[in-house]
């Protein structure tokens, strides 16, 4: 033992007992301080989701992404950025991502110097993407930031296979291959906060999974559909509640967003994704764990998370964080901004995924909806 250590040992021996007896609170404070440090470390390890509010869509989008500037820049690297808005319809603005929201997102990528390789890609359920881009004023935004607008239906495809409740046989699904390639592409889901007539709520994951399947070029929904053209999106719905929930779960490991974003400036309640009414929520949610982002979205809508079939499946498979107590929300407090959304008329039917198969077998099936 060297002289320095010997002196330290003697001082501890002589005064340690007296100090402990005279000031036990100091030891307690030290213990509490150590515990506090451990809690701080645990807090940093928790999944982070940002929640912002405001009155300016673009500003809200920018601020929601800002806390993740470093992480997003690192994750993007030299990858192409694919921004996937939600255009379930080419003409119903309440159901679709707003151009001002997209402007705020592009401004964010500009701020982290990642704007040189960005595309906006979409495949509306009812026709070519250019109609929706024009109706929703995306064309001037794309021109301002010099990014490309792409129709997903005109891109290379790959086949994946999903199930159908009617026979549980695998069904081929044509999907845009770029959404499966996370090595070369950084996929961001720019979703809208909406209720849904098949899966209760449509958030960041569903925006990718149902957006990636393609339609034949020239396909238009309705009576004037060109002969022979088809749309693969309804295949995801699997002919029923169990089918759509299971298919979303099956697709999630590959057709997932790398960055999840939910625009809740004004959401949709009731019979979404197209026939609902507006909710003045004024919230915006973002994060790199898509499941955690969707979980916060569910909470803000006042929905019981246990009712969300596909999200429950994904949580059980460890695809992200679904426990709200393990999610660190940056910015606003969730509890201060919960607005219970009115559920679709089909809500009871939608919960059949929880019931035994023999109870649901006799129930009539509902027409699939896109979104």
C-alpha positions as CSV (number, residue, x, y, z in Angstrom):
1,X,0.0,0.0,0.0
2,X,1.6,3.3,-1.0
3,X,1.6,6.4,1.3
4,X,-1.3,8.1,-0.4
5,X,-3.6,5.0,-0.1
6,X,-2.4,4.4,3.5
7,X,-3.4,7.9,4.5
8,X,-6.7,7.6,2.8
9,X,-7.3,4.3,4.6
10,X,-6.4,5.7,8.0
11,X,-8.7,8.7,7.5
12,X,-11.6,6.5,6.6
13,X,-10.9,4.2,9.6
14,X,-10.8,7.1,12.1
15,X,-13.6,9.3,10.8
16,X,-15.9,7.0,8.8
17,X,-17.9,5.7,11.8
18,X,-18.3,9.2,13.3
19,X,-19.4,10.6,10.0
20,X,-22.0,7.9,9.5
21,X,-23.3,8.3,13.0
22,X,-23.4,12.1,13.0
23,X,-24.8,12.6,9.4
24,X,-26.6,9.5,8.1
25,X,-28.5,11.8,5.8
26,X,-25.4,12.3,3.7
27,X,-25.1,8.6,3.0
28,X,-28.8,8.5,2.2
29,X,-28.4,11.5,-0.2
30,X,-25.5,9.7,-1.9
31,X,-27.6,6.6,-2.3
32,X,-30.5,8.6,-3.7
33,X,-28.1,10.5,-6.1
34,X,-26.7,7.1,-7.4
35,X,-30.3,5.9,-7.9
36,X,-31.2,9.2,-9.7
37,X,-28.2,8.7,-12.1
38,X,-29.4,5.1,-12.8
39,X,-32.9,6.5,-13.6
40,X,-31.4,9.1,-15.9
41,X,-29.5,6.3,-17.8
42,X,-32.7,4.2,-18.0
43,X,-34.6,7.3,-19.3
44,X,-32.0,7.7,-22.1
45,X,-32.4,4.1,-23.0
46,X,-36.1,4.3,-23.4
47,X,-37.7,4.6,-26.9
48,X,-38.2,8.3,-27.7
49,X,-41.2,9.8,-29.5
50,X,-41.8,13.5,-30.0
51,X,-45.1,15.2,-29.6
52,X,-45.7,18.8,-30.6
53,X,-48.7,21.0,-30.9
54,X,-49.3,24.3,-32.6
55,X,-51.2,26.3,-35.2
56,X,-48.8,26.0,-38.2
57,X,-48.6,22.6,-40.0
58,X,-45.2,23.2,-41.5
59,X,-43.7,24.4,-38.2
60,X,-45.2,21.5,-36.3
61,X,-43.7,19.0,-38.7
62,X,-40.3,20.6,-38.5
63,X,-40.3,20.7,-34.7
64,X,-41.5,17.2,-34.4
65,X,-38.5,15.9,-36.3
66,X,-35.9,18.2,-34.8
67,X,-35.1,16.2,-31.7
68,X,-34.0,13.3,-33.9
69,X,-31.8,15.4,-36.3
70,X,-28.5,13.6,-35.5
71,X,-30.1,10.1,-35.5
72,X,-32.0,10.7,-38.7
73,X,-28.9,12.1,-40.5
74,X,-26.9,9.0,-39.4
75,X,-29.6,6.6,-40.4
76,X,-30.0,8.2,-43.8
77,X,-26.3,8.3,-44.7
78,X,-26.2,8.0,-48.5
79,X,-29.6,6.3,-48.8
80,X,-32.4,7.6,-50.9
81,X,-35.2,9.1,-48.8
82,X,-38.7,8.0,-49.7
83,X,-41.5,10.1,-48.3
84,X,-44.7,8.3,-48.4
85,X,-47.8,10.5,-47.9
86,X,-51.3,9.1,-47.3
87,X,-53.6,9.6,-50.3
88,X,-56.3,7.0,-49.8
89,X,-58.4,9.3,-52.0
90,X,-57.3,11.7,-54.7
91,X,-60.0,14.3,-53.7
92,X,-60.8,14.2,-50.0
93,X,-58.3,16.5,-48.3
94,X,-59.3,15.4,-44.7
95,X,-58.2,11.9,-45.6
96,X,-54.9,12.9,-47.1
97,X,-51.5,14.3,-46.0
98,X,-51.4,18.1,-46.3
99,X,-48.9,19.8,-48.5
100,X,-48.0,22.2,-45.7
101,X,-47.0,19.3,-43.6
102,X,-44.8,17.9,-46.4
103,X,-43.2,21.4,-46.7
104,X,-42.2,21.3,-43.1
105,X,-40.7,17.9,-43.5
106,X,-38.7,18.9,-46.6
107,X,-37.5,22.0,-44.7
108,X,-36.3,19.7,-42.0
109,X,-34.3,17.5,-44.4
110,X,-32.9,20.7,-45.9
111,X,-31.7,21.7,-42.4
112,X,-29.8,18.5,-41.9
113,X,-28.4,18.6,-45.5
114,X,-30.2,15.5,-46.7
115,X,-32.4,17.0,-49.4
116,X,-30.3,16.0,-52.5
117,X,-31.8,12.5,-52.8
118,X,-35.5,12.7,-51.8
119,X,-38.6,11.5,-53.5
120,X,-42.2,11.7,-52.7
121,X,-44.0,8.4,-53.7
122,X,-47.7,7.5,-53.5
123,X,-50.3,5.2,-55.0
124,X,-53.8,6.5,-54.3
125,X,-56.5,3.8,-54.2
126,X,-58.7,5.5,-56.9
127,X,-56.4,6.4,-59.7
128,X,-53.0,7.8,-60.8
129,X,-50.9,9.7,-58.3
130,X,-50.5,12.8,-60.5
131,X,-54.2,13.7,-59.9
132,X,-53.8,13.6,-56.1
133,X,-50.5,15.6,-56.3
134,X,-52.2,18.2,-58.3
135,X,-55.4,18.4,-56.2
136,X,-53.4,18.5,-52.9
137,X,-50.9,21.2,-54.2
138,X,-47.9,18.9,-53.9
139,X,-46.5,20.0,-57.3
140,X,-45.4,23.5,-56.3
141,X,-43.9,22.1,-53.0
142,X,-41.9,19.6,-55.0
143,X,-40.7,22.3,-57.4
144,X,-39.7,24.6,-54.5
145,X,-37.5,21.9,-52.9
146,X,-36.4,20.2,-56.1
147,X,-37.7,16.8,-55.2
148,X,-39.2,14.2,-57.5
149,X,-42.9,13.2,-57.3
150,X,-43.3,9.5,-58.1
151,X,-46.2,7.2,-58.9
152,X,-45.6,3.9,-57.0
153,X,-47.6,2.1,-59.7
154,X,-44.9,2.9,-62.2
155,X,-41.9,1.4,-60.2
156,X,-40.3,-2.0,-60.2
157,X,-42.2,-4.7,-58.2
158,X,-41.7,-7.8,-56.2
159,X,-44.1,-10.5,-55.2
160,X,-44.9,-11.4,-51.6
161,X,-47.7,-13.6,-50.3
162,X,-50.5,-13.0,-47.9
163,X,-53.5,-15.0,-46.6
164,X,-57.2,-14.7,-47.3
165,X,-59.8,-15.6,-44.7
166,X,-61.9,-17.4,-47.2
167,X,-59.5,-20.3,-47.8
168,X,-56.3,-19.4,-46.0
169,X,-54.4,-20.0,-49.2
170,X,-51.4,-17.8,-50.0
171,X,-52.3,-14.9,-52.4
172,X,-49.6,-13.2,-54.5
173,X,-49.3,-9.4,-53.9
174,X,-47.4,-7.1,-56.1
175,X,-45.6,-4.5,-54.1
176,X,-43.1,-1.7,-55.0
177,X,-39.7,-3.2,-54.4
178,X,-38.2,0.0,-53.1
179,X,-40.2,-0.3,-49.9
180,X,-38.6,-3.7,-49.2
181,X,-35.1,-2.4,-49.8
182,X,-34.0,-0.7,-46.5
183,X,-30.4,-1.0,-47.4
184,X,-30.6,1.6,-50.1
185,X,-33.7,3.5,-49.1
186,X,-34.8,5.3,-46.0
187,X,-38.6,5.1,-45.8
188,X,-40.6,7.7,-44.0
189,X,-44.3,7.3,-43.4
190,X,-46.1,10.6,-43.5
191,X,-49.5,9.4,-42.2
192,X,-52.7,11.1,-41.2
193,X,-54.4,10.4,-37.9
194,X,-57.7,8.7,-38.8
195,X,-60.1,6.1,-37.6
196,X,-60.7,3.1,-40.0
197,X,-63.7,1.0,-40.8
198,X,-61.6,-2.3,-40.7
199,X,-58.7,-1.8,-38.2
200,X,-60.0,0.9,-35.9
201,X,-57.2,3.4,-36.7
202,X,-54.8,3.8,-39.6
203,X,-51.4,5.2,-38.6
204,X,-47.8,5.0,-39.8
205,X,-47.4,1.3,-40.5
206,X,-50.6,0.8,-42.4
207,X,-49.7,3.8,-44.6
208,X,-46.7,1.9,-45.9
209,X,-48.2,-1.6,-46.0
210,X,-51.3,-0.6,-48.0
211,X,-49.5,2.1,-50.0
212,X,-46.8,-0.3,-51.3
213,X,-49.1,-2.7,-53.3
214,X,-49.5,-1.5,-56.9
215,X,-52.4,-1.0,-59.3
216,X,-52.3,-1.5,-63.0
217,X,-51.5,1.7,-64.8
218,X,-54.8,3.2,-66.0
219,X,-56.7,1.7,-63.1
220,X,-59.6,3.9,-61.9
221,X,-61.9,2.8,-59.1
222,X,-65.7,2.9,-59.9
223,X,-67.9,2.1,-62.8
224,X,-65.6,3.4,-65.6
225,X,-62.7,1.1,-64.7
226,X,-60.8,0.1,-67.9
227,X,-61.3,-3.6,-68.7
228,X,-58.7,-6.0,-67.4
229,X,-57.0,-3.5,-65.0
230,X,-56.8,-4.5,-61.3
231,X,-55.7,-3.1,-57.9
232,X,-53.7,-5.3,-55.5
233,X,-54.3,-3.2,-52.4
234,X,-57.5,-5.0,-51.4
235,X,-55.5,-8.2,-51.1
236,X,-54.0,-6.8,-47.9
237,X,-57.4,-6.7,-46.4
238,X,-57.6,-10.5,-46.5
239,X,-61.4,-10.6,-46.9
240,X,-62.0,-10.0,-43.2
241,X,-61.0,-8.5,-39.8
242,X,-58.7,-11.4,-39.0
243,X,-57.2,-11.3,-42.5
244,X,-56.3,-7.7,-42.5
245,X,-54.9,-7.7,-39.0
246,X,-52.8,-10.7,-39.7
247,X,-51.6,-9.5,-43.0
248,X,-50.5,-6.1,-41.6
249,X,-48.5,-8.0,-38.9
250,X,-47.0,-10.3,-41.6
251,X,-45.9,-7.4,-43.7
252,X,-44.5,-5.3,-40.9
253,X,-41.0,-6.7,-40.6
254,X,-40.2,-5.7,-44.2
255,X,-42.9,-3.1,-45.3
256,X,-42.2,-0.8,-42.3
257,X,-41.2,2.8,-42.0
258,X,-37.7,3.7,-40.9
259,X,-39.1,6.9,-39.6
260,X,-42.7,7.3,-38.5
261,X,-44.7,10.5,-38.6
262,X,-48.4,11.1,-37.8
263,X,-50.1,14.4,-38.8
264,X,-52.9,15.0,-36.3
265,X,-53.3,18.7,-37.0
266,X,-56.9,17.8,-37.9
267,X,-57.7,14.1,-37.7
268,X,-60.6,12.1,-38.9
269,X,-63.1,10.3,-36.6
270,X,-66.1,8.0,-37.3
271,X,-66.2,6.1,-40.5
272,X,-62.7,6.7,-41.8
273,X,-60.6,6.5,-43.7
274,X,-62.6,8.6,-46.1
275,X,-66.2,9.1,-44.7
276,X,-65.4,10.5,-41.3
277,X,-65.5,14.0,-39.8
278,X,-62.8,16.3,-38.6
279,X,-61.3,16.5,-35.2
280,X,-59.3,19.6,-34.2
281,X,-56.4,17.7,-32.5
282,X,-53.5,20.0,-33.4
283,X,-50.9,17.4,-32.6
284,X,-47.9,15.9,-34.5
285,X,-46.1,12.7,-33.5
286,X,-42.7,11.4,-34.8
287,X,-40.0,8.9,-34.0
288,X,-37.7,6.2,-35.3
289,X,-39.6,3.4,-33.6
290,X,-42.8,3.1,-35.7
291,X,-44.6,0.9,-33.2
292,X,-44.0,3.4,-30.4
293,X,-45.2,6.3,-32.6
294,X,-48.4,4.4,-33.5
295,X,-48.9,3.6,-29.8
296,X,-48.8,7.3,-28.9
297,X,-51.2,8.0,-31.8
298,X,-53.6,5.5,-30.4
299,X,-53.4,7.1,-27.0
300,X,-54.0,10.6,-28.3
301,X,-57.1,9.3,-30.1
302,X,-58.5,7.8,-26.8
303,X,-58.4,4.3,-28.2
304,X,-57.9,1.2,-26.0
305,X,-54.5,-0.1,-27.3
306,X,-55.6,-3.7,-26.5
307,X,-58.3,-3.3,-29.3
308,X,-55.7,-2.7,-32.0
309,X,-55.1,-6.2,-33.4
310,X,-52.2,-5.8,-35.8
311,X,-50.3,-3.5,-33.4
312,X,-50.9,-6.0,-30.6
313,X,-49.5,-8.8,-32.8
314,X,-46.4,-6.7,-33.7
315,X,-45.8,-5.9,-30.0
316,X,-46.0,-9.5,-29.1
317,X,-43.3,-10.3,-31.8
318,X,-41.0,-7.6,-30.4
319,X,-41.1,-5.3,-33.4
320,X,-41.0,-2.2,-31.3
321,X,-42.1,-0.6,-28.1
322,X,-45.9,-0.7,-27.3
323,X,-45.8,-0.2,-23.6
324,X,-46.5,3.5,-23.0
325,X,-44.7,3.4,-19.7
326,X,-41.5,2.6,-21.6
327,X,-41.8,5.4,-24.1
328,X,-40.1,8.7,-23.4
329,X,-42.3,11.4,-24.9
330,X,-40.3,14.5,-25.8
331,X,-42.2,17.8,-25.8
332,X,-45.8,17.9,-24.8
333,X,-47.5,15.6,-22.3
334,X,-49.7,13.0,-23.9
335,X,-52.4,13.3,-21.2
336,X,-52.9,17.0,-22.0
337,X,-53.8,16.4,-25.6
338,X,-56.0,13.3,-25.6
339,X,-59.2,13.7,-27.6
340,X,-61.4,10.6,-27.7
341,X,-62.2,10.0,-31.4
342,X,-65.7,8.7,-32.3
343,X,-65.3,5.1,-33.4
344,X,-66.6,3.7,-36.8
345,X,-70.1,2.2,-36.9
346,X,-68.4,-1.2,-37.5
347,X,-66.4,-1.1,-34.2
348,X,-68.0,-4.2,-32.6
349,X,-67.4,-6.2,-35.8
350,X,-63.8,-5.0,-35.8
351,X,-63.1,-6.6,-32.5
352,X,-63.8,-10.1,-33.8
353,X,-60.0,-10.8,-34.0
354,X,-60.2,-11.2,-30.2
355,X,-62.9,-13.8,-30.3
356,X,-62.6,-17.6,-31.1
357,X,-62.9,-18.5,-34.8
358,X,-66.1,-20.4,-34.3
359,X,-67.8,-17.3,-33.0
360,X,-66.9,-15.2,-36.0
361,X,-67.5,-17.8,-38.7
362,X,-71.2,-17.2,-39.1
363,X,-70.8,-13.4,-39.2
364,X,-71.3,-11.7,-42.6
365,X,-68.2,-10.2,-44.1
366,X,-67.8,-6.5,-44.7
367,X,-66.6,-4.9,-47.9
368,X,-62.9,-4.0,-47.6
369,X,-61.9,-0.4,-47.5
370,X,-58.6,1.1,-48.5
371,X,-56.6,3.7,-46.6
